Amino acid sequence: MKKILIIEDDISIAELQKDYLEINQFKVDIETTGDEGLKKALENPYDLVILDLMLPGRDGFEICKQIRLKKEIPILMVSAKKEDIDKIRGLGIGADDYMTKPFSPSELVARVKAHISRFERLTSGDEGKKEQIVIGGLNIDKASRRVYVDQEEKLLTTKEFDLLCLLAQNPERVFSKDEIFEKIWGWDSSGDIATVVVHIRKIREKIERDPSNPRYIETLWGSGYRFKA
């Protein structure tokens, strides 16, 4: 049985989400404050976290960042804030999806199932576990989902790692922003292709010696991105 953590200060919303998830055979815990939610997320083996943006004690952005420093699990951010900048920021710091309240509980369940299934596909399989990608000073270890630049480890979020792997496994191939968004997020996810630009920028900041003159990820204006072998 998959375990879900809901971090939500509105207990009525949290209980409704819990009821629908438990009907669909998920085990669910609830925390109503940011500090306790973060503690529980880091200390327990959850398969996915549903994270409200506005919380007492510590907001969802900070919680998302802290989880990403320690764990690779899907994070589904929810908020009543509809501004695109909040969605882009949430996805940019490591959330796998962003849902705007109000939404139907059945849609939430569908997205939870999709993200857990996608994460399991990305992290399983004997062939994928044996692969390493080494180009120049960049070493991508798919088995441990770690990235090293000149032997120094760089911490990437789940989506940053998946995006980097997509490009690095297909050197010299041009991927459009639409194609990247579809392959990494899926068209059923919230957000738009603007998040691709945000993630490319953050990846460059972590793996490139000079992000303004990238060695690995090349921008082809009007076409997309290409990984240079």
PLY file of the C-alpha trace (Angstrom):
ply
format ascii 1.0
element vertex 229
property float x
property float y
property float z
element edge 228
property int vertex1
property int vertex2
end_header
0.00 0.00 0.00
1.47 3.35 -1.07
1.92 5.98 1.65
0.92 9.61 1.13
1.63 12.59 3.38
-0.76 15.54 3.21
0.61 18.82 4.60
-2.44 21.09 4.75
-3.58 23.55 7.44
-7.27 23.37 6.48
-8.25 20.13 8.21
-11.58 19.83 6.37
-9.77 19.88 2.99
-7.12 17.48 4.26
-9.72 15.02 5.56
-11.62 15.12 2.26
-8.42 14.39 0.34
-7.57 11.61 2.77
-11.00 9.98 2.37
-10.72 9.84 -1.42
-7.15 8.55 -1.32
-7.99 5.84 1.23
-10.92 4.70 -0.93
-8.30 4.19 -3.64
-6.13 2.03 -1.36
-3.57 4.63 -0.22
-2.37 4.95 3.36
-2.54 8.62 4.34
-1.08 10.79 7.10
-1.96 14.45 7.72
0.09 17.28 9.21
-1.33 20.79 9.59
1.81 22.87 10.18
4.86 23.43 8.01
7.42 22.47 10.64
5.75 19.21 11.64
4.98 18.39 8.02
8.62 18.79 7.01
9.79 16.69 9.97
7.39 13.88 9.10
8.28 13.99 5.40
11.99 13.62 6.15
11.66 10.95 8.84
9.22 8.58 7.11
9.22 6.62 3.82
6.41 8.26 1.86
5.71 7.59 -1.81
4.34 11.11 -2.45
3.76 14.38 -0.59
0.72 16.63 -1.16
1.97 20.03 -0.07
-0.12 23.16 0.52
1.67 26.41 -0.31
0.42 28.63 2.53
1.13 27.02 5.90
1.72 28.22 9.47
5.33 28.08 10.59
6.98 27.35 7.25
5.58 27.79 3.75
5.35 25.17 1.03
8.22 26.61 -1.01
10.66 26.18 1.87
9.36 22.69 2.70
9.72 21.63 -0.94
13.33 22.85 -1.01
14.22 21.01 2.19
12.64 17.73 1.04
14.49 17.96 -2.27
17.83 18.26 -0.45
17.26 14.89 1.23
14.77 12.84 -0.78
13.69 11.91 -4.28
9.92 11.52 -4.05
7.09 13.12 -6.03
5.79 16.39 -4.56
2.35 17.64 -5.58
1.94 21.31 -4.58
-1.56 22.74 -4.07
-2.60 26.34 -3.53
-5.42 28.84 -3.86
-2.90 31.20 -5.51
-3.53 31.24 -9.25
-0.65 33.45 -10.40
1.66 31.88 -12.98
4.72 33.11 -11.08
3.79 30.91 -8.09
3.33 27.89 -10.34
6.65 28.49 -12.08
8.41 29.04 -8.76
6.92 25.88 -7.26
7.87 23.73 -10.24
11.26 25.41 -10.42
12.26 24.47 -6.87
11.36 20.83 -7.32
7.59 20.28 -7.18
6.43 17.71 -9.70
3.02 19.29 -10.21
0.96 22.29 -9.11
-2.82 22.21 -8.62
-4.91 25.33 -8.04
-7.75 25.17 -5.52
-10.55 24.37 -5.80
-10.11 21.06 -7.61
-12.03 17.80 -7.57
-10.79 15.05 -5.24
-11.01 12.58 -8.14
-8.57 14.71 -10.15
-6.20 14.75 -7.18
-6.32 10.95 -6.94
-5.67 10.63 -10.69
-2.62 12.89 -10.48
-1.27 11.08 -7.42
-1.52 7.76 -9.24
0.10 9.19 -12.38
3.06 10.71 -10.53
3.77 7.61 -8.46
3.55 5.43 -11.56
5.84 7.75 -13.55
8.37 7.92 -10.71
8.46 4.13 -10.39
9.07 3.74 -14.13
11.91 6.24 -14.03
13.65 4.60 -11.07
13.23 0.92 -11.97
14.55 -1.48 -14.56
17.85 -3.38 -14.64
19.02 -1.70 -17.82
18.59 1.79 -16.40
20.31 0.83 -13.14
23.47 -0.19 -14.98
23.85 2.97 -16.99
26.17 5.87 -16.41
26.55 8.83 -18.70
30.03 10.34 -18.73
30.75 13.32 -20.98
33.75 15.52 -20.28
33.76 16.34 -16.58
30.06 15.48 -16.23
29.09 12.11 -14.73
25.41 11.16 -14.49
24.84 8.05 -12.36
21.37 6.79 -13.21
21.45 4.01 -10.60
21.82 6.40 -7.68
20.30 9.40 -9.51
23.37 11.49 -8.71
25.25 14.01 -10.80
28.93 14.90 -10.50
30.86 17.72 -12.17
34.64 17.29 -11.97
33.99 14.71 -9.20
31.98 17.19 -7.14
28.38 16.15 -6.50
25.65 18.54 -7.63
22.17 18.28 -6.11
19.42 18.22 -8.73
15.69 18.00 -8.18
13.76 15.05 -9.60
12.64 16.93 -12.69
16.05 18.53 -13.22
17.65 15.09 -13.16
15.06 13.60 -15.52
15.43 16.51 -17.95
19.23 16.31 -17.90
19.09 12.55 -18.55
16.68 13.04 -21.45
19.08 15.43 -23.17
22.32 13.62 -22.24
21.02 10.24 -23.44
20.28 11.77 -26.84
23.36 13.90 -27.62
23.12 16.21 -30.64
19.37 15.69 -30.91
17.27 18.86 -30.76
14.30 18.77 -28.38
11.63 21.45 -28.57
10.22 22.92 -25.36
6.87 21.26 -26.08
8.53 17.87 -26.52
10.51 18.22 -23.29
7.42 19.26 -21.34
5.44 16.30 -22.67
8.18 13.76 -21.90
9.13 15.03 -18.44
5.88 16.44 -17.04
3.20 14.95 -19.28
0.42 17.03 -20.75
-1.88 16.04 -17.85
0.30 18.10 -15.49
-0.42 21.66 -14.45
1.83 24.39 -15.78
3.18 25.20 -19.22
6.37 25.10 -21.25
7.72 28.15 -19.39
8.78 25.75 -16.66
11.14 24.07 -19.15
13.09 27.32 -19.47
13.26 27.64 -15.68
14.58 24.08 -15.28
17.17 24.45 -18.05
18.46 27.60 -16.37
18.72 25.89 -12.99
20.48 22.84 -14.47
23.02 25.10 -16.17
23.66 26.92 -12.90
24.55 23.57 -11.33
26.56 21.78 -14.04
28.10 24.53 -16.18
31.29 26.39 -15.28
29.90 29.40 -17.14
26.08 29.18 -17.43
26.04 32.13 -19.85
28.34 30.18 -22.20
27.19 26.57 -21.67
29.40 23.61 -22.49
26.69 20.95 -22.30
23.18 22.30 -22.96
22.94 24.45 -26.07
20.00 26.71 -26.92
18.89 26.74 -30.54
16.69 29.81 -30.81
13.33 28.98 -32.32
14.00 25.22 -32.14
14.76 24.13 -28.58
17.71 22.59 -26.78
20.53 20.21 -27.70
23.06 18.37 -25.56
26.58 18.73 -26.95
28.64 15.55 -26.76
0 1
1 2
2 3
3 4
4 5
5 6
6 7
7 8
8 9
9 10
10 11
11 12
12 13
13 14
14 15
15 16
16 17
17 18
18 19
19 20
20 21
21 22
22 23
23 24
24 25
25 26
26 27
27 28
28 29
29 30
30 31
31 32
32 33
33 34
34 35
35 36
36 37
37 38
38 39
39 40
40 41
41 42
42 43
43 44
44 45
45 46
46 47
47 48
48 49
49 50
50 51
51 52
52 53
53 54
54 55
55 56
56 57
57 58
58 59
59 60
60 61
61 62
62 63
63 64
64 65
65 66
66 67
67 68
68 69
69 70
70 71
71 72
72 73
73 74
74 75
75 76
76 77
77 78
78 79
79 80
80 81
81 82
82 83
83 84
84 85
85 86
86 87
87 88
88 89
89 90
90 91
91 92
92 93
93 94
94 95
95 96
96 97
97 98
98 99
99 100
100 101
101 102
102 103
103 104
104 105
105 106
106 107
107 108
108 109
109 110
110 111
111 112
112 113
113 114
114 115
115 116
116 117
117 118
118 119
119 120
120 121
121 122
122 123
123 124
124 125
125 126
126 127
127 128
128 129
129 130
130 131
131 132
132 133
133 134
134 135
135 136
136 137
137 138
138 139
139 140
140 141
141 142
142 143
143 144
144 145
145 146
146 147
147 148
148 149
149 150
150 151
151 152
152 153
153 154
154 155
155 156
156 157
157 158
158 159
159 160
160 161
161 162
162 163
163 164
164 165
165 166
166 167
167 168
168 169
169 170
170 171
171 172
172 173
173 174
174 175
175 176
176 177
177 178
178 179
179 180
180 181
181 182
182 183
183 184
184 185
185 186
186 187
187 188
188 189
189 190
190 191
191 192
192 193
193 194
194 195
195 196
196 197
197 198
198 199
199 200
200 201
201 202
202 203
203 204
204 205
205 206
206 207
207 208
208 209
209 210
210 211
211 212
212 213
213 214
214 215
215 216
216 217
217 218
218 219
219 220
220 221
221 222
222 223
223 224
224 225
225 226
226 227
227 228
